[in-house]
Amino acid sequence: MKSQLGFSVFVVVLLLLTVGAVSCAGQKTGDIFQAGSFNDASIEQRLLNEALIWQNGYANEAELIQIGLDHEGTTAQFGQRNTSHIRQRGCESIAITTQLGAANQTDVTQIGAWHRWSFPLNPYGTAFYHKIFIMQLGRDNQAETLQMHGLNEAILYQSGVSNEVSSTQILRTKINPKENHIYAYQIGTANQARFLQMGTLNKAVLLQKGVSNQTDVRQWGMGHSVFVGQRGIENSVDVTQRGSANESRITQHGNQNQANIVQNSGSHAVGWTCLANSK
């Protein structure tokens, strides 16, 4: 029931954002719609970008490269051999990507507001940000993102079979920066996740549900916080936090539980594991 609710929320958010992208498309650039069979799509843009790729069924693949200024993204793929790459570079970025069934895979790289700009530009003003929303539902899910200098956020949701997430956010302390967030939510089968956040008000939340769970979070500087929660079978967590206001909470339920936390500075850690084979 909870997984259905989470899925519904994701779909609603995705549809709203996608509709927004479509409605702005006339003002800027993009749009590819494809329906059935050997789908393949590619968009490359510069300046005042906006792009949407929508594919329906069979051998889907999409690539969206945006270099410079007012990026937005959006890829949605529905059934079969889904793959999606989004690359965005200097200035404002958002990327939304969604895939529903078969050999899902997503790879997003965002670089950020001040990448290769030589004139004065406030990289942390309200308009300069990264955001990624990824949702994948069934089969060989995988998602990998890299975000760099900007106000990073990533929300990742994957549902069933060979799940795996890896996300890196690098925002360094400069001119009053604020955010880094990662939220990941994986449900069933070979779950795995890795995050690395570097600097400022870091946060990472992960909920994984069943089978080969594993989490690995590394945070370096400033407002750290981690919550993990894993449910069943080969659980394991490893969190390392360094300088400033660290906090960690770990909860694991059943089977091969294991947890390891290393903190420096502010420090606070709570963890409990229960049921068989806790170590």
Secondary structure by P-SEA (a helix, b strand, c coil): caaaaaaaaaaaaaaaaaaaaaaacccccbbbbbcccbbbbbbbbcccccbbbbbcccbbbbbbbbcccbbbbbbbbcccbbbbbbbbcccbbbbbbbbcccbbbbbbbbbcccccccccccccccccbbbbbbbbcccbbbbbbbbcccbbbbbbbbcccbbbbbbbbbbcccccccbbbbbbbbcccbbbbbbbbcccbbbbbbbbbccbbbbbbbbcccbbbbbbbbbccbbbbbbbbcccbbbbbbbbcccbbbbbbbbccbbbbbbcccccccc
